[in-house]
Amino acid sequence: MPSTLRNASPDIGFAESSLGQSLLRMLSEGSASNRNIADYLLRNQVRVTALGIEELAEACEVSSATISRFARDLGFKNYAAMRGAVAETLQSMLQPVEKLRSSIERRPASPALESLGYAEAAITATSRGLAGAKLDRIGAGLTKARTVYVLGFGLSTFLAGALAMHLQPFCRHVVEVAAAGGTEVAASQLATITDKDVLVVISLPRYTLAAVSLTRFARDTGATVVSITDSPASPLAELGHHVLYAHSAHPVLPSSSSAALAVIEALAASLMTSNKANVAKAARHTEAIAAYLVGEHQIRTGSTQKKEGAAKRRIVKQS
């Protein structure tokens, strides 16, 4: 198995395997019931290895006969053979993740510390699956684009805002699509998107229908789509010309945004250091906002004013 698969997080590595690719095709082209089964397998590989056919059928809300047909459609003799293939595919991927999970479980039983542990694990798993060269290519595309549109709804809204702030000094024009309102405003913002533009869409579980439909619209117009999402089973994965995966598993929250934010910062850093012209852009940006920042000059000025005030008070007392 290629080293990239061993280093990726399990769900991404599994999806890149031959079995995972078959499941992704089923997810894209299969019937409604087959799509449900494929989606479940792509997201719950570990759990599936312990499920009987009836339990899987119940989880996917289909019949046992449908599960059997699904397995045969994938080229397996029966469900047991398919489950064995899932286990075999996972075997070489789980050791580092299990080690990390065991490390988290040995920590004090505090929900807050457990959450921090999962954030650490998510960033580590995400880092293993990303390639710097891919980030560089995406950054170059953002720099060349006429307009970079950034889209995120729900919990992804603040992630979209952070990315837009990072990109603005270095791209020709950046539009935060949903910043001023909901779906209607976002649709209006994207109405003029063309093949000279790039859409960066961010969506983690729970995915929004609006993000999927607007991304499909942008792709159909010829725009380049960069998807930041959690899994190859995400509806945003198949729509992206470039996909950056951010691990998002969390024991309490619907999803964790920690790794997605780390990916955004990595993409921004890659773009900022991609060429010397960005140094000048960064300097101009800093100069433009310097008057609104608390820096050494303002601190020294405040300190001087305090000293002058104290001196005046001493003079008044002496007189």
C-alpha positions as CSV (number, residue, x, y, z in Angstrom):
1,M,0.0,0.0,0.0
2,P,1.4,3.5,-0.9
3,S,2.9,5.5,2.0
4,T,0.4,8.3,1.4
5,L,-2.4,5.9,2.4
6,R,-0.7,4.7,5.5
7,N,-0.1,8.3,6.6
8,A,-3.6,9.6,5.9
9,S,-6.5,9.5,8.4
10,P,-8.4,6.2,8.2
11,D,-11.5,7.4,6.4
12,I,-9.5,9.2,3.7
13,G,-7.0,6.3,3.3
14,F,-9.9,3.8,3.1
15,A,-11.6,5.9,0.4
16,E,-8.4,6.0,-1.6
17,S,-8.1,2.2,-1.5
18,S,-9.5,0.1,-4.4
19,L,-12.5,-0.9,-2.2
20,G,-13.1,2.7,-1.2
21,Q,-13.0,3.8,-4.9
22,S,-15.7,1.2,-5.7
23,L,-17.8,2.6,-2.8
24,L,-17.3,6.1,-4.1
25,R,-18.5,5.1,-7.5
26,M,-21.6,3.5,-5.9
27,L,-22.1,6.6,-3.9
28,S,-22.1,8.7,-7.0
29,E,-23.9,6.4,-9.5
30,G,-25.9,3.9,-7.4
31,S,-29.6,3.7,-6.5
32,A,-30.8,5.5,-3.4
33,S,-30.5,2.4,-1.2
34,N,-27.0,1.6,-2.5
35,R,-25.9,5.2,-1.9
36,N,-27.1,4.9,1.7
37,I,-25.0,1.7,2.2
38,A,-21.9,3.2,0.5
39,D,-22.1,6.3,2.5
40,Y,-22.4,4.3,5.7
41,L,-19.4,2.1,4.8
42,L,-17.2,5.0,3.9
43,R,-18.0,6.8,7.2
44,N,-18.1,3.8,9.6
45,Q,-15.5,1.3,8.4
46,V,-14.5,0.2,11.9
47,R,-18.0,-0.3,13.1
48,V,-18.9,-2.3,10.0
49,T,-16.3,-4.9,10.8
50,A,-18.3,-5.8,13.9
51,L,-21.8,-5.7,12.4
52,G,-23.9,-8.6,11.2
53,I,-25.9,-8.2,8.0
54,E,-29.1,-7.5,9.9
55,E,-27.5,-4.8,12.0
56,L,-26.0,-3.1,9.0
57,A,-29.4,-3.3,7.2
58,E,-31.0,-1.6,10.1
59,A,-28.4,1.1,10.3
60,C,-28.8,1.8,6.6
61,E,-32.6,1.5,6.7
62,V,-32.6,-1.2,4.0
63,S,-33.3,-4.9,3.9
64,S,-30.8,-7.7,4.4
65,A,-31.4,-8.8,0.9
66,T,-30.4,-5.3,-0.3
67,I,-27.1,-5.6,1.6
68,S,-26.4,-8.9,0.0
69,R,-27.1,-7.6,-3.5
70,F,-24.9,-4.6,-2.7
71,A,-22.0,-6.9,-1.8
72,R,-22.4,-8.9,-5.0
73,D,-22.6,-5.7,-7.1
74,L,-19.1,-4.9,-5.6
75,G,-17.8,-8.3,-6.7
76,F,-18.0,-10.2,-3.4
77,K,-19.6,-13.6,-2.9
78,N,-21.6,-12.4,0.0
79,Y,-21.8,-9.9,2.9
80,A,-19.3,-11.7,5.0
81,A,-16.7,-11.5,2.2
82,M,-17.3,-7.8,1.8
83,R,-17.0,-7.2,5.6
84,G,-13.7,-9.2,5.5
85,A,-12.4,-6.9,2.8
86,V,-13.3,-3.9,4.8
87,A,-11.3,-5.3,7.8
88,E,-8.3,-6.1,5.6
89,T,-8.3,-2.7,4.1
90,L,-8.4,-1.1,7.5
91,Q,-5.7,-3.2,9.1
92,S,-2.7,-1.2,7.9
93,M,-4.3,2.1,8.6
94,L,-5.5,1.8,12.2
95,Q,-2.4,1.3,14.2
96,P,-1.3,4.9,14.4
97,V,-4.8,6.1,15.0
98,E,-5.5,3.5,17.7
99,K,-2.3,4.6,19.4
100,L,-3.5,8.2,19.3
101,R,-6.9,7.3,20.6
102,S,-5.5,5.2,23.4
103,S,-3.3,8.2,24.4
104,I,-6.4,10.4,24.6
105,E,-8.3,7.8,26.6
106,R,-5.5,7.7,29.2
107,R,-5.9,11.4,29.9
108,P,-8.0,12.6,32.9
109,A,-11.8,12.0,32.3
110,S,-12.7,15.6,31.6
111,P,-14.9,16.5,28.6
112,A,-12.9,19.7,28.1
113,L,-9.6,17.8,28.0
114,E,-11.1,15.1,25.8
115,S,-12.2,17.8,23.3
116,L,-8.7,19.2,23.2
117,G,-7.3,15.8,22.7
118,Y,-9.6,15.2,19.7
119,A,-8.6,18.5,18.3
120,E,-5.0,17.5,18.5
121,A,-5.8,14.2,16.9
122,A,-7.8,15.8,14.1
123,I,-5.0,18.2,13.2
124,T,-2.4,15.4,13.3
125,A,-4.5,13.1,11.1
126,T,-5.2,16.0,8.7
127,S,-1.5,16.9,8.5
128,R,-0.6,13.3,7.5
129,G,-2.9,13.4,4.6
130,L,-2.0,16.8,3.1
131,A,0.8,17.5,0.6
132,G,2.5,20.8,0.5
133,A,2.8,20.8,-3.2
134,K,-1.0,20.5,-3.5
135,L,-1.5,23.5,-1.2
136,D,1.0,25.4,-3.4
137,R,-0.9,24.6,-6.6
138,I,-4.2,25.8,-5.0
139,G,-2.5,29.0,-3.7
140,A,-1.2,29.7,-7.2
141,G,-4.7,29.3,-8.6
142,L,-6.2,31.7,-6.1
143,T,-3.6,34.3,-6.9
144,K,-4.3,34.1,-10.6
145,A,-8.1,34.2,-10.3
146,R,-10.1,37.2,-11.3
147,T,-12.3,36.8,-8.2
148,V,-12.0,34.3,-5.3
149,Y,-15.4,33.5,-3.8
150,V,-15.4,32.0,-0.3
151,L,-18.5,30.1,0.9
152,G,-19.5,28.6,4.2
153,F,-22.8,28.3,6.0
154,G,-23.7,27.5,9.6
155,L,-20.6,26.6,11.7
156,S,-18.5,27.0,8.5
157,T,-19.4,30.7,8.2
158,F,-16.6,31.8,10.6
159,L,-14.1,29.6,8.8
160,A,-15.1,31.3,5.5
161,G,-14.6,34.7,7.1
162,A,-11.1,33.7,8.4
163,L,-10.1,32.5,5.0
164,A,-11.4,35.6,3.3
165,M,-9.4,37.8,5.7
166,H,-6.2,35.9,5.0
167,L,-6.7,36.0,1.2
168,Q,-7.7,39.7,0.8
169,P,-4.2,41.2,0.8
170,F,-2.9,38.8,-1.8
171,C,-5.7,38.1,-4.3
172,R,-7.2,40.5,-6.8
173,H,-10.7,40.4,-5.4
174,V,-12.2,38.3,-2.6
175,V,-15.9,37.9,-1.9
176,E,-17.2,36.3,1.2
177,V,-20.4,34.9,-0.3
178,A,-22.7,34.5,2.7
179,A,-21.3,37.2,5.0
180,A,-24.1,39.7,4.5
181,G,-27.0,37.3,4.6
182,G,-28.4,33.8,3.9
183,T,-28.9,31.6,0.9
184,E,-30.6,34.3,-1.2
185,V,-27.7,36.8,-0.8
186,A,-25.2,34.0,-1.4
187,A,-26.9,33.1,-4.7
188,S,-26.9,36.7,-5.8
189,Q,-23.2,37.0,-5.0
190,L,-22.4,34.0,-7.2
191,A,-24.7,35.0,-10.1
192,T,-21.8,36.5,-12.0
193,I,-19.1,33.8,-11.3
194,T,-17.2,32.7,-14.4
195,D,-14.5,30.3,-15.5
196,K,-12.0,33.0,-14.6
197,D,-13.0,32.7,-10.9
198,V,-12.4,30.3,-8.0
199,L,-14.9,29.2,-5.4
200,V,-13.6,27.9,-2.1
201,V,-16.4,26.1,-0.3
202,I,-16.1,24.9,3.3
203,S,-18.6,22.4,4.7
204,L,-18.3,20.0,7.6
205,P,-21.0,17.8,9.1
206,R,-23.7,18.8,9.2
207,Y,-23.7,19.7,5.5
208,T,-26.1,22.2,4.2
209,L,-28.1,21.7,1.0
210,A,-27.4,25.4,0.1
211,A,-23.7,24.8,0.0
212,V,-24.0,21.8,-2.2
213,S,-26.4,23.4,-4.7
214,L,-24.5,26.7,-4.9
215,T,-21.2,24.8,-5.4
216,R,-22.8,22.8,-8.2
217,F,-24.0,26.0,-9.8
218,A,-20.5,27.5,-9.7
219,R,-18.9,24.4,-11.1
220,D,-21.4,24.2,-13.9
221,T,-20.5,27.8,-14.9
222,G,-16.9,26.7,-15.3
223,A,-15.5,28.1,-12.1
224,T,-12.7,26.2,-10.4
225,V,-13.9,24.7,-7.1
226,V,-11.8,24.1,-4.1
227,S,-13.6,22.1,-1.4
228,I,-12.5,22.0,2.2
229,T,-14.4,19.2,3.8
230,D,-14.0,16.2,6.1
231,S,-14.3,13.1,4.0
232,P,-14.4,11.6,0.5
233,A,-18.0,10.7,1.3
234,S,-18.9,14.4,1.7
235,P,-21.2,15.8,-1.0
236,L,-18.6,18.6,-1.5
237,A,-15.8,16.1,-2.4
238,E,-17.2,15.1,-5.8
239,L,-17.8,18.7,-6.7
240,G,-14.3,20.0,-6.0
241,H,-11.6,20.2,-8.7
242,H,-9.3,20.3,-5.7
243,V,-10.2,18.8,-2.3
244,L,-8.6,19.5,1.1
245,Y,-9.7,17.1,3.8
246,A,-9.9,18.2,7.4
247,H,-10.5,15.5,10.0
248,S,-13.6,16.6,12.0
249,A,-14.5,13.7,14.4
250,H,-15.5,14.9,17.9
251,P,-17.0,13.0,20.9
252,V,-19.7,15.6,21.6
253,L,-20.0,18.2,18.9
254,P,-21.5,17.4,15.4
255,S,-18.0,18.1,14.1
256,S,-14.8,19.8,15.1
257,S,-13.5,22.8,13.1
258,S,-10.0,22.7,14.5
259,A,-8.4,20.9,11.6
260,A,-10.3,22.9,9.0
261,L,-9.0,26.1,10.6
262,A,-5.5,24.6,10.5
263,V,-5.9,23.8,6.8
264,I,-7.0,27.4,6.1
265,E,-4.0,28.8,7.9
266,A,-1.7,26.4,6.0
267,L,-3.2,27.4,2.7
268,A,-2.8,31.1,3.6
269,A,0.8,30.6,4.6
270,S,1.5,28.7,1.4
271,L,0.0,31.6,-0.7
272,M,1.8,34.3,1.3
273,T,5.2,32.8,0.7
274,S,4.6,31.7,-2.9
275,N,6.3,34.8,-4.5
276,K,8.3,37.9,-3.6
277,A,5.5,40.2,-4.7
278,N,3.5,39.1,-1.7
279,V,6.1,40.6,0.6
280,A,5.3,44.0,-0.7
281,K,1.6,43.3,-0.5
282,A,2.0,42.3,3.1
283,A,3.9,45.5,3.9
284,R,1.2,47.6,2.2
285,H,-1.5,45.8,4.1
286,T,0.3,46.3,7.5
287,E,0.9,50.0,6.7
288,A,-2.8,50.4,5.9
289,I,-4.0,49.0,9.2
290,A,-1.2,50.1,11.4
291,A,-3.1,53.1,12.7
292,Y,-5.8,50.8,14.1
293,L,-3.5,48.4,15.9
294,V,-2.0,48.4,19.4
295,G,1.7,48.3,18.8
296,E,5.0,49.5,20.4
297,H,4.4,53.1,19.2
298,Q,1.0,53.3,20.8
299,I,2.3,51.6,24.0
300,R,5.2,54.0,24.2
301,T,2.8,57.0,23.6
302,G,0.5,55.8,26.3
303,S,3.4,55.3,28.7
304,T,4.7,58.8,27.9
305,Q,1.2,60.3,28.6
306,K,1.0,58.6,31.9
307,K,4.5,59.9,32.9
308,E,3.5,63.5,31.8
309,G,0.3,63.3,33.8
310,A,2.1,62.1,36.9
311,A,4.7,65.0,36.6
312,K,1.9,67.6,36.3
313,R,0.3,66.2,39.4
314,R,3.5,66.5,41.3
315,I,4.0,70.1,40.2
316,V,0.4,71.0,41.4
317,K,1.1,69.4,44.8
318,Q,4.4,71.3,45.2
319,S,2.8,74.6,44.3
